[in-house]
Amino acid sequence: MSNESRRISLEELYQLVWLKPTRNIAREFGISDVGLGKICKRLNVPKPPPGYWQRIASGYKVKTPPLPRLGKGQRNEVTIWPTTPKPKSEVKNPALTEALATEKLPDKRIVVSEDLGGAHSLVSYTNKVLSKAKPDSYGRLMLPWNTKVERPYLDLRVSKQALHRSLRIMDALLKAMEARGHDIDSDKGPRLVVNEENINFYILEKVKRNERELTPAEKERPWIVDRWIFTPNGELTFTIDEVWIERKNWRDRKNKPLEDQLNDIVIGIVTAAEMIRLKNIEREAEMQCWREEELRRQEAKLRQEIQRELSAELETQCNLWIRSRRLKRFLRQCEISLSKASPLGSDCDGARWLDWARALADSLDPLQHGGVEQAIRNYRENSTI
């Protein structure tokens, strides 16, 4: 497969698509068979229907439709640009893999404190803010909509009963992340900053839904009655609030509460940051491919515009030359006709009119007033585009 563009006439493209399967031709051009199919459809070049090559292999004769005539203004050739291949994602940094492996060591185990003495400043501030919150319809703490806070606080979607435990878990996790060299952006989110990638997160308490007993009046209109009661059950889930990652949830298990999974959560957070980094690289590569393709399209469009302008100028010069020659032939016949009637003196009206008409014919002739030279200069200036 070549990385160079290929210019091909519609007749050649038509012959190719009926000579061998589309996927083989597309591979030669460096594009997908879907992309080649779109080109054929746009240019009105018929291509074999599904099952065509199987029928040919079985010995059937299939009628080939003719190539339609060119439409008005349609060019007889097309330039096919190969698709820029996506760069392969980078492998994980060996140092990162080694750092994650150390999270399994016993001396790296993250321990959750029994109280909030000496808690992280962000944890203390969140405790202060949520102490004023009221339960919502799900029993989770929520500040009134008009409450003003000094700065963002931790996203804890828990009940009052689970608040203390959630704060202790967050305290241990934040301190562990900072001890491992990562940052916490307290002004936005708050969110973790791992290897320059932002990671949003929260803790959510699961709620249990129970149906309450309806009153006789409510039973008559059950479709408009809120019949459910939601009760938090104390089961916590830590969630990485990001896309494009393999694992994003860690929840309390019967034999392993969230407190015993913090090292796994650290591994998940660092891995998520790496996946986001690789995804950003891939997205930037895709954007670069798009920008390059857009630049090629704009350049091709500019070349077409220049070709149209040069062609129009050439036709204009040719038409002027034809008009000039036609006028000169006509004036010669006029001179012969006038001379037969009476001799043409230099001061007679006929002679003066002929002089004026010849000057007009000469002014139209591009070979005499520099029109051809100007056309050549325009061609030279635009031929490098």
C-alpha positions, 0 to 999 in steps of 0.5 A: 500500500502506498502513502501517495495519492492516486489519480484515476479516470472514471473509466479506469475505476469502472474497469477495476471494480468489475475486474476484481473484488472491491476489497482487493482494489481498496487495499491497493489504494490504501482505503477501506472497501466501504470508502471505495464504495462511497467514492463509486456511489458519489461518482455514479460508477456502477459496482458489482452487487453482493454475490457477484463474484460467487456467481462468476466463480460458479460459472454464471454469466452476469450482465455488466451495466455500462458506465453512465455518461458524465454529468454536467460539470462532472470531472472525468477523473478522481484523486484517491487519498490513502487513509492515514493509519491510526498509531498504535497505543503506547504500552504501559510504562514499565515504571508504572507497572512496577509501581502498581505491583507494589500496591500488593505488598503488605507494607503498602496496605492502606489503613483506615483510621477509626476517627477523624482526628488529624483528617485531611483538610478536604475531608474536614471541610466536607464534614463541616458542609454535610453536617448541615445537609438534609436527607433527600427522597432517597435518604441521602444527604443533600444541601438545599439548593440555595446553600452557599459554600466556600469551595467544592467539597467531596462528592459523598452521596450517603446517609447521615448514618454512613457519613462518618464511615465515608469520610474515614475512607476518603481520608485514608484514600486521599492521604495515600494518593498524596503519599504516592506523589499524586495531587488533589485539585480542591478547586474543581470537583474536587478531583484527583490529578494522576500523572497530569490526568484529572480523575473524578470520583464519588462514594454512593450508598445503596438504597433499598426500595420498599412498597408502602401500604396505600390508603383507601383514597390512594388506592383509587388513584394508584397511578399518581401515588408515590408508593415507594419508600427508599431506605439507605442500607449502609452498603457503599460503592466507590466510583471513578466517574470517567469513561473509557476505563475498564473498571470503575466501581468497588463496592462493599462485599460480605467478606471484604468491605470497602476499607479493605479494597483501598489498594485495589482502588489506588490501582484502579485510579492510576490505571484509569489515568493511564487509559485516559492518557492513551485515549487522549493520545488516540483522540489527538491522533484522530484529530490530526488525521482529520485535520490532514484530510481536511487540509487535503480536501481544501487543497484539492478544492483550491486546485479545482477552483484555480483550474476553473479560473485558468480554464475560464481565462483561456476560453475568454482569450480564445473567444476574444481572438476569434472575435478579433479575427472575425471582425478583421475579416469583415472589415476587409470585405467592407473595405473592398465593398467601399472601394468599389463604390468610390475611392477611399481617401484618408479624410473620408468617413469610410476610411476613418470608420475603418481605422476605428474598427481596425483599432477596436479589432486589434484591442480585442486580439489577446496576441496584440494587447498582452492577454496571452502573456497575462494568462501565462503569468497567472498559470505560472503563479498558480501551477505550484499550488 
